[in-house]
Amino acid sequence: MTTFAERSHPGVHLDAALELLLQTVGDPWDSMEQSLRDIPPGGLGAARTEASAAWHLWHACSVFRYHATLVIGDSRAAEWPPSPTQDASAEEVQAALKADVHRFVAWARANAETFAAMTIPHGQDRSPIEMLGVMSRHIVWHAAAVYYRARPRPANA
C-alpha cells in the first residue's frame, strides 16, 4: 500500500528510512551498537543456543541478509562476502551486520530510482518504505533481545 508521503516525496522519505536503517546498527543509543557495548567476551552465550543473546545477534545478521537479497537480488547478494556462521565470534557477526547494512544502503542510494519503484514480495507485496521498516524493526527487536539476554538478572526476578 503506497502512502501519500511516498507518492508526494519518495526520495526524501526513502533517504530518511535508509538513514534510520544505518542507525539501527551504528548509533550509540538504542541500537545493536549499544546492545553489544560493555558486554564482556563470552557474555552473549553460544549462537547455537536458540534465544541466547548470541543467537539473536546471529539471527539479526542472517535475516538482514535475507531481507537485503529480496531487494537487491540473488546475483548481487552472491557478490557479498559470505554470512558468518553460528560459530563466528560476536565481533565478526556484528561487523558483518554493519557491513551488510552499509552495502545495502549504498546500493539503494546508488539505485534510488530503481529502488523507489520496486515492489518487494515479503509476506505481501511491500513498498520500499514498508520493507525498510521491516528491516529496521527486525534489527531493533533483536538488538533489544541481545541487550536484555546478556544482562545479569537479579536473583528474585
Buried (B, 14 or more C-beta within 10 A) or exposed (E): EEEEEBEEEBEEBBBEBBEBBBBBBBEEEBBBBBBBEEBEEEBBBBBEEEEBBBBBBBBBBBBBBEBBBBBBEEEBBEEBEEBBEBEBBBEBBBBBBBBBBBBBBEBBEEBBEEBBEBEBEBEEEBBBBBBBBBBBEBBBEBBBBBBEBBEEEEEEE
